[in-house]
C-alpha cells in the first residue's frame, strides 16, 4: 500500500463529493425558485416538519436552559457576578445554543427522516417512476423539503430560544431565589435585537444545510435496505458536522469584536 | 408501418463490466415487442436507457424520428408525456392514495383539478378491473396483483403512445399473471400503442408479443414472430424457452 496514493485517492474523492453536494444544492435552489411550484407539497412538508419537531425541540431547550442557568450562576458567583445570570443566559441561548442545539436535534430527527424516505423511494423505483410520469423529482420531492425546512427552522429556533430561557428562569426562580419579574426585566433591557436576529440567520442556514444533506444522501442512495441505512447515517453525520463548521464561520462574521 | 421506436448500437458498461454491447432493435408503430433473456443479460439496463434513466455510453435511441439522447433537457418532459411505464414491483408512491397514484401525471404534470383527476383515475381503475372503492386505499393495502393493476392503470392514464413493461408478471401466481397479461394486451390494443416489454416469463412473452427478441450477453441474438419462438432453430433460444440447464448458455452464478 502506497501511503501517498491512499492520501491522494482520499483527497480526490472528498473533493468530488464536495462538488457533487454543491451541484445538488444549486439544483435544489434552482428547482425551488422556478416553476412549476408544488405549494401543496411544500406546505404539507413544512407543517409536518415543524409540528413533529416541536416536542424534541422544546425538551432539548428547557433542559439546556436549566442546566446552563446552574452553571453560569456557579461560575460567575466566583467573582461576585452571579446577578448577571439573566443577561449571560439569554445571550448564550439566543446567539449560540438555541440555533445550534435545535439544528443538531433536527439533523437527527428530520435530515435522517428525509434520507430514509427518499432512499426508500429510490430503491423501490419510485423516483424513476416519477421521472417517467413527466414530473421532475427535484421539483416535487426535493425543492419542497429544502424550501420548507429552510423557512421553518428559524421559527423552531425562536421557540427553542423562548423555552430555553424559560428553563433557565425556572431554575433561577425556584432554585437560586431570583425574582421572576426582575429576571425577565433584566433580559428585556439587556438583549438587543441583533442578538436574536443573528441566531435566526444561523437557523436559516442550518435549515438549508440539514434538509440538503437529508435529500442529497437519500436521493443518491443505492443498494436496498443497507444502502438506505448508510444514506441515513451519512446524512446525519454530514449535516451535524457542516452545521457546527458553518456555525463558527457565521459567528465570526456576526459578532462585533 | 412506420418505425416508432428504434435503438441503434446501444452500449453501456459499468466499470469493467460491459452490459450492453451494441444492441439494435426496431419496433413498428402499434406493434408489441418482447425482449426475453436470463437474469443479468442487460434487459433492465436496456429499458432504463430507453427511458432516459441511465445514459448509455454509445448508440442512438429514436422515438418518432427524434434522437431522444440529443434532446435538450427542457424537451424531455414533453417526450416523457408520450410514454408509459409499468415497473417490476409497480413502484407505486406509498405516501399517496391509489387514485392519486393513477392520476399522478395529470395532477402534478398537467395540474388538472383534483376532482376531475379523481374521476379519470376511477375510470382508469375500472379499465383494469378494479372497483372505485380501491381509489381511496393506500398502495400498501393492496396485494401484489392489485398493485400491478394500479401500476398499469397509472402507466396508461395519460394515453401514452409508447408503453414499456418491466417483468410484468414476476412475483405473481400463474392465474394472476395471466390476468395481467390479458390486461396488458387489451390496454395496448385499446390505445393503439407501441409496446416494448422485457421478461423471462415465456408464457407472458407469447401472450403479449407480436415479435420476440432474445438478449444474451448484451447482444440481440435472435428475433422473430412470437409464434416461432418455440421452434426457432436457434440452440440458445431453444434452451431458454424450454428452460434447460444444459446447453450453449452457461448461467453465471455470481453477480457482476
Interface residues (C-beta under 8 A of the other chain):
Chain A: X36 X38 X121 X124 X125 X126 X128 X129 X130 X131 X132 X133 X134 X135 X136 X140
Chain B: X48 X51 X52 X53 X77 X80 X81 X83 X84 X85 X87 X88 X89 X91 X92 X93 X94 X104 X105 X108 X109 X111 X154 X158 X164
